[in-house]
Amino acid sequence: MSTDPADSVQIDALFDVASQEAPALDDLDNALTRLKRARAAKSELSRLGAPTFRRQLLRRRGKTALGGDLA
């Protein structure tokens, strides 16, 4: 049974799209991990007192503005 070349192109495209499922799931898993880490960090930062938070925020802004590291 022979297939129309147009059908073959369409089928190849479907295989290409279907083969992206695993990488897409990996990307989603990585994004979810980053989101969980970001939310945990925000939660931890929310526990800082206002003076400490402000001081640390200014420290970060100063270092990043000067091109320094944040260590």
N, C-alpha and C positions, 0 to 999 in steps of 0.2 A: 504494500500500500504506500503510495507516494503522497507526500503532503505538498501543498502549495508553498512556494518560497515565502510568501507573505505570512502564511501560518507559522512557518519555521522562525521567522523573525519575531513574531508575536510571542511564540512559545519561549524562545531564547530570552526575551525581555521578561517574561513571567518567571523563568528560572533565576534570572539575575536579581529580580526584586525579592523573590522568596529566599534566596541565599543571604539576604541582608538581615534576616530575623535574628540570628544569634548575635551579630555585632550590635544590632539595635538594642537587644536585651542587655548586653554588657554595658552599653552607653547609659541606658536607663538605670541599671544597678549602680553604676559609678555616680550618676547624678543624684540618686537617692541617698547614697552614702555621704556625698558632699552636703546635701541639704540637711541631713541629720546632724552632721558635724557643725554646720553653721547655726542650726537652732540650739544645739547644746552650748555652743560658745556664747550665743546671745543670752541664753538663760543664765550662764555663769556671769557674764558681764552685768546683767540686771541686778545681781546680788551685791555689786560694789556700791559703796556709798557715793553720793553725788560728788563730794570733794575728790575722792580717789578716782572716780570715773573721769571727771573733768581734767585732773592733773595728768592722767595717763593718756587721755585723748590729745591734750596739748603736746605731750611728749612725742607721741606718734606723729602728729602733724608736723612738728618741728624737724624731726629726723627725716621724714619722707620728703619734706620741702627742701632739705639740704642734701638730699640724695644719700643719706646715711642708712645703715641697716637698722633693724628694729630690735636687735639683741639687747 
